[in-house]
Amino acid sequence: MIGDKSGKAAQHPRKSLKVLHLTFNMGIGGTEQVIRQLVQGMASEGVESEILCIDGQIGPIGEALEKSGIPVHKVARKQGFDRSLITAIRKRVKEGQFDVVHCHQYTPWIYGWLAALGTQAKVVFTEHGRFYPDRYRYKAMFVNPIMALLTPAVVAISNATKDALVTYEFIPRKKIQVVYNGISPLKRDDLEVQKVRESLGIPQDAFVVGTVSRLDPVKNQSMMLRAFKEFYEKCPDSYLLMVGDGPDKDKLIALANELGIQERTVFTGFINNPVHYLSAMDVFLLSSHTEGTSMTLLEAMSLGMPSVATRVGGNPEIVDHGVTGILTEPDQSSAFSTAMNELYHDPILRERQGRAAQKRFSEKFSSEAMVCLYRKIYGE
């Protein structure tokens, strides 16, 4: 490096903004997809990104980003309150000279906020969703308002999530801004869809409803199965396609057998890139007890697909009831079945809602819109 006359090295201003994304891991999920979109979408805007996973695992999305040249680090969080984790994060923040530490979810926010104290980095906290059922934690009443006051930006992915932060986390409403999740639109390939249906033993003229989701109690797919049984009895050319894996898989397979719909219910297990499986559906289903901003719901909309979803969390902010899909009250299998039946018997309605869903996606939930808003947050 060339020095000046005093012998000191010339100081060149840094042209790029450096962001460290702090998260549990980079497995398969909505939060991980958001981080990937932010990292890739901001690369051309002079933002250098790295990721630090605190659960000791990088995960498949993280591994893919590593191969593309994005630094992804991991550290194993210990049981209880782990002071050594704060030290590890602080070390990375200082070594990387990061301008922003973007904490995804509440626990990374706690550790990231503490680690950033006394450094040049500013903290951004995004709440991506809530556990079901939500609950009060009275320690949060004293801690969270202070953390929020000293956090430059607090973001919720929906107005429902924002309300939960106010009610259960005692964060001042005026402190929270809403940035909806965004994704790149998916592209349908009719030939690949045909191959998927053939490989799964689903006739090309069958009516397929389904979901792409983690098989987890919070997703309430047991209700979906009961609703499909009722629907199938009226529409015998229908199939239920369930793409994903999770702790409820064996329970759900057993329930399908118990309900007598095992021959018409297809469990694919985990699919790394499920776009052609999603495209093989005529109607997308989302039966959750709670949701923030469902990434697979957005993917279905980008493909021009109508949906049946429960009226919970951020779903009513995504699905315009009667226009882009149908909303039902949670855990009401008969209402869920009736909605599927309505779309089955009215192909014109399906086509109209599909077009409206695709238009709504383009206007409000694109990755470009999300990246633009977060870039503005980082700059401020």
Solvent accessible surface area in square Angstrom, and as a share of the most:
residue,aa,sasa,rsa
1,M,184,0.82
2,I,149,0.76
3,G,42,0.41
4,D,77,0.40
5,K,215,0.91
6,S,83,0.54
7,G,64,0.62
8,K,145,0.61
9,A,43,0.34
10,A,36,0.28
11,Q,160,0.71
12,H,145,0.65
13,P,117,0.74
14,R,107,0.39
15,K,204,0.86
16,S,24,0.15
17,L,34,0.17
18,K,36,0.15
19,V,0,0.00
20,L,0,0.00
21,H,1,0.00
22,L,0,0.00
23,T,2,0.01
24,F,56,0.23
25,N,41,0.21
26,M,0,0.00
27,G,13,0.12
28,I,88,0.45
29,G,22,0.21
30,G,29,0.28
31,T,19,0.11
32,E,24,0.11
33,Q,28,0.12
34,V,1,0.00
35,I,0,0.00
36,R,68,0.25
37,Q,17,0.07
38,L,1,0.00
39,V,2,0.01
40,Q,91,0.41
41,G,30,0.29
42,M,2,0.01
43,A,64,0.50
44,S,106,0.68
45,E,82,0.37
46,G,35,0.34
47,V,7,0.04
48,E,91,0.41
49,S,11,0.07
50,E,20,0.09
51,I,0,0.00
52,L,8,0.04
53,C,0,0.00
54,I,0,0.00
55,D,52,0.27
56,G,21,0.21
57,Q,119,0.53
58,I,27,0.14
59,G,17,0.16
60,P,60,0.38
61,I,18,0.09
62,G,0,0.00
63,E,90,0.40
64,A,58,0.45
65,L,3,0.01
66,E,74,0.33
67,K,184,0.78
68,S,79,0.51
69,G,59,0.57
70,I,33,0.17
71,P,57,0.36
72,V,11,0.06
73,H,56,0.25
74,K,119,0.51
75,V,40,0.23
76,A,70,0.54
77,R,88,0.32
78,K,128,0.54
79,Q,181,0.80
80,G,62,0.60
81,F,103,0.43
82,D,7,0.04
83,R,175,0.64
84,S,53,0.34
85,L,1,0.01
86,I,22,0.11
87,T,90,0.53
88,A,35,0.27
89,I,0,0.00
90,R,73,0.27
91,K,127,0.54
92,R,52,0.19
93,V,0,0.00
94,K,114,0.48
95,E,100,0.45
96,G,4,0.04
97,Q,104,0.46
98,F,0,0.00
99,D,37,0.19
100,V,6,0.04
101,V,1,0.00
102,H,0,0.00
103,C,0,0.00
104,H,0,0.00
105,Q,41,0.18
106,Y,37,0.14
107,T,33,0.19
108,P,0,0.00
109,W,0,0.00
110,I,42,0.21
111,Y,9,0.04
112,G,0,0.00
113,W,29,0.10
114,L,47,0.23
115,A,0,0.00
116,A,8,0.06
117,L,81,0.40
118,G,82,0.79
119,T,27,0.16
120,Q,91,0.40
121,A,8,0.06
122,K,122,0.52
123,V,8,0.04
124,V,5,0.03
125,F,0,0.00
126,T,0,0.00
127,E,4,0.02
128,H,14,0.06
129,G,22,0.21
130,R,49,0.18
131,F,183,0.76
132,Y,111,0.42
133,P,100,0.63
134,D,42,0.22
135,R,159,0.58
136,Y,107,0.41
137,R,66,0.24
138,Y,139,0.53
139,K,170,0.72
140,A,2,0.01
141,M,76,0.34
142,F,145,0.60
143,V,72,0.41
144,N,0,0.00
145,P,44,0.28
146,I,103,0.52
147,M,6,0.02
148,A,0,0.00
149,L,137,0.68
150,L,105,0.52
151,T,0,0.00
152,P,81,0.51
153,A,7,0.06
154,V,0,0.00
155,V,0,0.00
156,A,0,0.00
157,I,3,0.01
158,S,1,0.00
159,N,73,0.37
160,A,32,0.25
161,T,4,0.03
162,K,36,0.15
163,D,62,0.32
164,A,13,0.10
165,L,0,0.00
166,V,38,0.22
167,T,60,0.35
168,Y,53,0.20
169,E,3,0.01
170,F,49,0.21
171,I,1,0.01
172,P,56,0.35
173,R,120,0.44
174,K,195,0.83
175,K,58,0.25
176,I,7,0.04
177,Q,75,0.33
178,V,40,0.23
179,V,4,0.02
180,Y,38,0.14
181,N,5,0.03
182,G,0,0.00
183,I,4,0.02
184,S,56,0.36
185,P,62,0.39
186,L,43,0.21
187,K,155,0.66
188,R,129,0.47
189,D,61,0.32
190,D,96,0.50
191,L,107,0.53
192,E,56,0.25
193,V,9,0.05
194,Q,77,0.34
195,K,100,0.42
196,V,13,0.08
197,R,17,0.06
198,E,107,0.48
199,S,86,0.56
200,L,44,0.22
201,G,55,0.53
202,I,4,0.02
203,P,62,0.39
204,Q,90,0.40
205,D,128,0.67
206,A,10,0.07
207,F,15,0.06
208,V,0,0.00
209,V,0,0.00
210,G,0,0.00
211,T,1,0.01
212,V,15,0.09
213,S,18,0.11
214,R,139,0.51
215,L,0,0.00
216,D,28,0.14
217,P,77,0.49
218,V,41,0.24
219,K,46,0.19
220,N,12,0.06
221,Q,2,0.01
222,S,20,0.13
223,M,5,0.02
224,M,1,0.01
225,L,0,0.00
226,R,115,0.42
227,A,0,0.00
228,F,0,0.00
229,K,65,0.28
230,E,53,0.24
231,F,0,0.00
232,Y,54,0.21
233,E,114,0.51
234,K,124,0.53
235,C,0,0.00
236,P,88,0.55
237,D,61,0.32
238,S,0,0.00
239,Y,24,0.09
240,L,0,0.00
241,L,0,0.00
242,M,0,0.00
243,V,1,0.01
244,G,8,0.08
245,D,65,0.34
246,G,18,0.17
247,P,87,0.55
248,D,16,0.08
249,K,54,0.23
250,D,113,0.59
251,K,121,0.51
252,L,0,0.00
253,I,62,0.32
254,A,59,0.46
255,L,16,0.08
256,A,2,0.01
257,N,80,0.41
258,E,140,0.63
259,L,32,0.16
260,G,51,0.49
261,I,4,0.02
262,Q,82,0.37
263,E,140,0.63
264,R,57,0.21
265,T,12,0.07
266,V,26,0.15
267,F,43,0.18
268,T,33,0.19
269,G,8,0.08
270,F,98,0.41
271,I,40,0.20
272,N,114,0.59
273,N,103,0.53
274,P,29,0.18
275,V,17,0.10
276,H,49,0.22
277,Y,43,0.16
278,L,2,0.01
279,S,1,0.01
280,A,2,0.01
281,M,7,0.03
282,D,46,0.24
283,V,0,0.00
284,F,0,0.00
285,L,0,0.00
286,L,5,0.03
287,S,2,0.01
288,S,0,0.00
289,H,42,0.19
290,T,28,0.16
291,E,20,0.09
292,G,8,0.07
293,T,9,0.05
294,S,8,0.05
295,M,9,0.04
296,T,23,0.13
297,L,0,0.00
298,L,0,0.00
299,E,22,0.10
300,A,0,0.00
301,M,2,0.01
302,S,3,0.02
303,L,25,0.12
304,G,24,0.23
305,M,11,0.05
306,P,6,0.04
307,S,1,0.01
308,V,0,0.00
309,A,0,0.00
310,T,0,0.00
311,R,99,0.36
312,V,17,0.10
313,G,30,0.29
314,G,0,0.00
315,N,0,0.00
316,P,54,0.34
317,E,31,0.14
318,I,1,0.01
319,V,2,0.01
320,D,57,0.30
321,H,92,0.41
322,G,43,0.41
323,V,73,0.42
324,T,4,0.02
325,G,0,0.00
326,I,15,0.08
327,L,9,0.04
328,T,11,0.06
329,E,89,0.40
330,P,47,0.30
331,D,82,0.43
332,Q,95,0.42
333,S,32,0.21
334,S,64,0.41
335,A,44,0.34
336,F,0,0.00
337,S,2,0.01
338,T,83,0.48
339,A,3,0.03
340,M,0,0.00
341,N,37,0.19
342,E,87,0.39
343,L,0,0.00
344,Y,49,0.19
345,H,116,0.52
346,D,55,0.28
347,P,77,0.49
348,I,126,0.64
349,L,15,0.07
350,R,52,0.19
351,E,108,0.48
352,R,125,0.46
353,Q,3,0.01
354,G,2,0.02
355,R,140,0.51
356,A,26,0.20
357,A,0,0.00
358,Q,79,0.35
359,K,129,0.55
360,R,57,0.21
361,F,4,0.02
362,S,72,0.46
363,E,119,0.53
364,K,85,0.36
365,F,1,0.00
366,S,18,0.12
367,S,9,0.06
368,E,120,0.54
369,A,40,0.31
370,M,3,0.01
371,V,9,0.05
372,C,84,0.50
373,L,84,0.42
374,Y,3,0.01
375,R,64,0.23
376,K,127,0.54
377,I,14,0.07
378,Y,13,0.05
379,G,56,0.54
380,E,155,0.70
